[in-house]
Amino acid sequence: MLRNPLIALTLAAFSATAGTAATSHHAKASAHPAKAYSHAAAPRTHAATASSRASAHQSTSARHNSSAAHVSSSHRSAVHFAAHSHTAGPSHHNPEAHRSPAIRHSPPFTAAGPTVEAVSLHRYRPTPMPPPLLGSSLSLARQNQISESEGLERILDNDDLNSRIAQHLLVPLPASASLLVNSELPTNRRYCRPWTAHFLTEFARAHSARFHRPILVSSAVRTVEYQKQLILVNGNAAAAEGDVVSPHLTGATVDIAKGTMSRQELGWVRSWLLPLQVAGQIDVEEEFQQACFHITVYKTYVPTPPPPGPHHHRHSPAPEAELASRGR
């Protein structure tokens, strides 16, 4: 029982008003249950949305914090590694852990720097071209004099030529892969003296080893009869009769074609022939109208012996005919 009538009256009025409002709200809720449910659930939905947003914000903040912590940790690790590399050097437990592959395979640096090889300019200078081995009237006269002193006779005609071939005083030109013979030469004029054949064999072998191509013999033995005919068509041909005649008439002389030789080949041939001429074993006249090396070989020519093989075999003595063909 309240002692203050004013307070009691106020409370009674508030209670009546509250009851009226509750009755009205209940009636509306009964008329529209879905709407009432929506209004009833609205506070909970707003609360859930607010809670979800708060959780997402916390998750985002956590990720940011984690990333920042990771970056900070990586930065600290990098700083620690750099400081450790500059101060403490490579790890003793794993020497290859902090070593770069490029540095690992690079050659050690030396204070002297890379080695520089001295290059001489002399090795790049071209070899001087030997001068031509020009003939002369004195050279032709000397060839005739030496031929007479060696007992060589002039071959008169084909009968005389065939007779000397049958006696083995003349031998076939040593044709091979390194020595070709002019195909226009008659068969009985593809012969020469035995020592001349030895010279051709050695010369062709040396030339082939150097240039890997054959030489060409354009002319060999001739007869007096043929030389007379040659003078009529070749003004450069030597006489067929007299004191000084063509050395081809003895069979000791051959012509080596040079028309297809390169400049390098010409220089090599001149350098190869000159020492033999100085030694008195051959005489050379380099011709330009017929483009050939006119070479007379003497009995004094001595072939260079081949290098000894791994085994030395004893050979039987050569027959007397072979010794005679060697000019001994």
WOLINPE-V847338 format. One record per pair of residues at least 24 apart in sequence whose ideal C-beta (glycine too) atoms are under 7 Angstrom apart, sorted by the first residue. I is the first residue (numbers start at 1). J is the second residue. D is the distance in Angstrom with one decimal. If there is no record, write none. Layout:
i	j	d
I	J	D
I	J	D
This chain:
i	j	d
127	267	6.9
129	267	5.2
130	267	5.4
130	270	4.1
130	271	5.3
130	274	7.0
132	286	4.7
133	270	5.8
133	273	6.3
133	274	6.6
133	284	4.4
133	286	4.5
134	286	6.0
135	285	2.7
135	294	6.7
139	283	5.8
139	285	6.1
140	238	6.5
140	244	5.7
141	244	5.3
142	283	6.5
143	247	4.6
143	283	5.2
143	296	4.8
144	243	7.0
144	244	5.2
144	245	6.6
144	247	6.9
146	298	5.7
147	247	6.2
147	250	5.0
147	252	6.5
150	298	6.7
150	299	5.2
152	250	4.1
152	252	6.3
154	224	5.9
154	245	6.7
154	249	4.2
154	250	6.3
155	221	6.6
155	223	5.0
155	249	5.8
155	251	6.5
156	223	6.2
156	224	5.1
156	225	6.8
157	223	5.2
157	225	4.5
158	188	6.5
158	223	6.4
160	223	6.9
161	188	5.6
161	221	6.9
161	223	5.6
162	188	5.9
165	191	5.8
168	321	6.4
168	325	5.7
170	221	6.3
170	251	5.2
171	197	5.1
171	325	6.7
173	197	6.8
173	200	6.7
173	217	5.7
173	220	5.9
174	200	5.4
174	201	4.7
176	204	6.8
177	214	6.5
178	204	4.2
178	205	6.0
178	207	6.9
178	208	3.6
178	214	4.9
179	204	3.9
179	214	5.8
179	215	5.7
179	217	6.7
180	214	4.9
180	216	4.9
181	217	5.2
182	216	6.6
182	217	6.4
182	218	4.8
182	219	6.9
185	220	7.0
189	220	6.1
189	221	5.7
189	222	6.8
190	220	6.2
191	220	6.3
191	221	5.1
191	251	6.6
192	220	5.0
192	221	5.9
192	251	5.5
192	254	5.8
193	251	5.0
193	252	4.6
194	325	4.4
194	326	6.0
194	327	6.6
195	297	5.7
195	299	5.6
195	301	5.2
195	327	5.6
196	252	5.4
196	254	6.1
196	297	4.3
198	301	6.9
198	303	4.8
199	297	4.6
199	301	5.5
200	254	6.6
202	303	5.1
202	304	6.2
206	272	6.5
210	268	6.1
211	265	5.9
215	256	5.7
216	257	4.3
217	254	5.5
217	255	7.0
217	256	6.4
218	255	4.8
218	257	4.4
218	292	5.7
219	248	6.7
219	254	6.8
219	255	4.1
220	254	5.1
221	248	6.4
221	251	4.1
222	246	6.6
222	248	4.1
222	249	5.9
224	249	5.9
236	289	5.0
236	290	6.5
247	296	4.6
252	296	5.7
252	297	5.7
253	294	6.8
253	295	6.7
253	296	4.4
254	295	5.8
255	292	4.3
255	293	6.9
255	294	5.5
256	292	6.0
256	293	4.3
256	295	6.4
257	291	6.7
257	292	5.3
258	291	5.4
258	292	5.8
258	293	5.9
259	291	4.1
269	293	6.6
299	327	4.4
